[in-house]
Amino acid sequence: MVLINSSSDTAASHATSISQGGAQLLGVGKATKDSDTTLKGNQSAGDAIDLDETQSNEIATAINSFITIINGMASEFESTDTRLSSMLLLDRNGSDFLSQNGAALPPNPTFSPNPSLFR
């Protein structure tokens, strides 16, 4: 039989790797604008530098949000594992919880979906 089990340690490890990738992205030095030289492409280059900084900050924010989601999902999976394992244990009469309750899971009082993720 294969063991199916969630692991917050594994989720944390992946979240850390993703976070390190984001830190490397932000660790790239910011380009310096040349305001002294009046070459034809200076304004376009300056605009591109500003856009690059804005986009890297947006990516870092998205990465941090994703890490929060990973950790939240890991926590929810562990909670579900705990509930399922207790439900699958036999009661004193030898019948299991699922057969008595139509295989329905009881509601999880700690779960709260984030509506902003479903736009």
LINFENBEL-V891310 format. One record per backbone hydrogen bond with DSSP energy under -1.0 kcal/mol. NH is the residue of the N-H (numbers start at 1). CO is the residue of the C=O. Records with the same first field share a line. If there is no record, write none. Layout:
BEGIN
NH = CO ; CO
END
This chain:
BEGIN
11 = 7
12 = 8
13 = 9
14 = 10
15 = 11
16 = 12
17 = 13
18 = 14
19 = 15
20 = 16
21 = 17
22 = 18
23 = 19
24 = 20
25 = 21
26 = 22
27 = 23
42 = 39
45 = 41
46 = 42
47 = 43
48 = 44
49 = 45
50 = 46
51 = 47
52 = 48
53 = 49
54 = 50
55 = 51
56 = 52
57 = 53
58 = 54
59 = 55
60 = 56
61 = 57
62 = 58
63 = 59
64 = 60
65 = 61
66 = 62
67 = 63
68 = 64
69 = 65
70 = 66
71 = 67
72 = 68
73 = 69
74 = 70
75 = 71
76 = 72
77 = 73
78 = 74
79 = 75
80 = 76
81 = 77
82 = 78
83 = 79
84 = 80
85 = 81
86 = 82
87 = 83
88 = 84
91 = 95
94 = 91
97 = 87
100 = 96
101 = 97
103 = 98
104 = 101
111 = 108
117 = 114
118 = 115
END
